Amino acid sequence: MAAINLPRVMRVGGGALRELPEAMAQCGVSRPFVVTDGFLASSGMVAQMVAVLEAAGMKATVFADTVPDPTVAVVETALEALRWSGSDCVIGFGGGSPIDTAKAIAALALNPRPIPTMKAPAVTDVPGLPIIAVPTTAGTGSEATKFTIVTDEATSEKMLCAGLAFLPTIAIVDFELTMAKPARLTADTGIDSLTHAIEAYVSKRANPFSDAMAISAMKLIAPNIRTACTEPGNRAAREAMMVGAHHAGIAFSNASVALVHGMSRPIGAFFHVPHGLSNAMLLPAITAFSAPAALARYAACARAMGVAAADEGDQSAVARLLEELAALNADLGVPSPRAHGIAPERWEQFIPEMARQALASGSPANNPRVPDVAQIEQLYIEAFG
């Protein structure tokens, strides 16, 4: 049996932002606290959304001080602003960091507690304020997931927090908000969503529902990610990437991620590598490590991505998958950690703690091949480049 959890209302397609007030009215909320970042505020995109709300008679309070990889301190600052705002819901507007921040403060608004008490394996199901997610990148799938990530500055740990309290009530999935995003951001978020789909499909917690969403995501993302990077105004490619990211988010929220994400989070925490980029750095090596334990599953990924024929044998299909993941990284300019500028001695210094945090997150336990600490350490060495 599989337990499936989804947002209550999902509006998907070009121009979906215009339907935000109607979706909010469906859920009985009208006084949003908008969580976003300085770039989106200065670019005019936040003003665009606020204008949609104001035209419907809804007044928004805006908090634009989120940071990449949201920290405990930023969440606490946002939470204090929320308490004074009189808001009845929280809108996360932006990429993964604003949406993660919005999820955390919404969960804490009605049930205050120390943030580290929410990290996995704890489960936070008691609902807080309704969450509305409006992604402006095609990557995290956070608008459809019951997870959020907050960095504990005291320990440099990216804490995975899980539970229905973090599942958005409303998801607005409008690909037009991603138009003209730069190639690097498009590549990193795109590979992030591809990783979500692959890991959801090979996860030990996969189920027929998550499988369907993961396969759909791979079919949408793999043929379009290069085009979206080289032709930022290509509407068809942007729509495919946005819907693919959304399906991938639904897939991993209901099946969980695995070893790539477990190992990726500490890289972000210690070296401030963007999450999608650190996933991309790890994906080829970890796929090669994991594939022998789930050959048929990884072969199905290759077929869904269009890199192996439907009648091709599993061994050959997986070989093509590994070739494609390496080629994708090369085509999209994904550096190794070494090429990214991380000093070898610092990487080696943190490997033991990164391996410990990766295992403690619980994600590696979902992997087809479950590693021990020594194997995780060796994978970090191989991925360094």
URFENFEN-V767386 format. One record per residue. PSI is psi as a letter, one per 30 degrees, with the letter a starting at -180 (999 if undefined). Layout:
BEGIN
PSI
PSI
END
This chain:
BEGIN
k
k
j
k
k
l
k
e
k
k
j
k
l
k
g
f
e
f
g
e
e
e
e
e
e
e
g
g
l
f
i
k
j
k
k
a
l
e
e
e
e
f
f
f
e
e
e
e
e
e
e
e
e
e
f
g
g
k
k
k
k
k
j
g
g
l
l
k
i
k
l
e
e
e
e
e
e
e
e
e
e
e
f
f
f
g
l
g
l
k
k
j
j
a
a
e
e
e
e
e
e
e
e
e
e
e
e
f
e
f
i
k
l
k
e
f
f
f
l
k
g
k
k
j
f
k
k
b
l
k
k
k
k
i
k
g
l
i
d
e
g
f
f
g
l
h
l
l
k
k
k
j
f
f
f
h
k
j
k
k
k
l
l
f
f
g
k
k
e
k
k
j
j
j
f
f
f
f
k
g
k
l
e
e
e
e
e
e
e
e
e
e
e
e
e
e
e
e
e
e
e
f
k
f
g
l
l
e
e
e
e
e
e
e
e
e
e
e
e
e
e
e
f
f
e
e
e
e
e
f
i
f
g
j
e
e
e
e
e
e
e
e
e
e
e
e
e
e
e
e
e
f
f
g
f
l
a
b
e
e
e
e
f
e
e
e
e
e
e
f
g
h
k
k
e
e
e
e
e
e
e
f
e
e
e
e
e
e
e
f
e
f
f
h
e
e
e
e
e
e
e
e
e
e
f
g
f
k
l
e
g
k
l
e
e
e
e
e
e
e
e
e
e
e
e
e
e
e
e
e
e
g
h
j
l
l
e
e
f
f
g
k
k
e
e
e
e
e
e
f
e
e
e
e
e
e
e
e
e
f
f
f
e
f
f
f
k
e
j
j
l
a
e
e
e
e
e
e
e
e
e
e
f
e
999
END
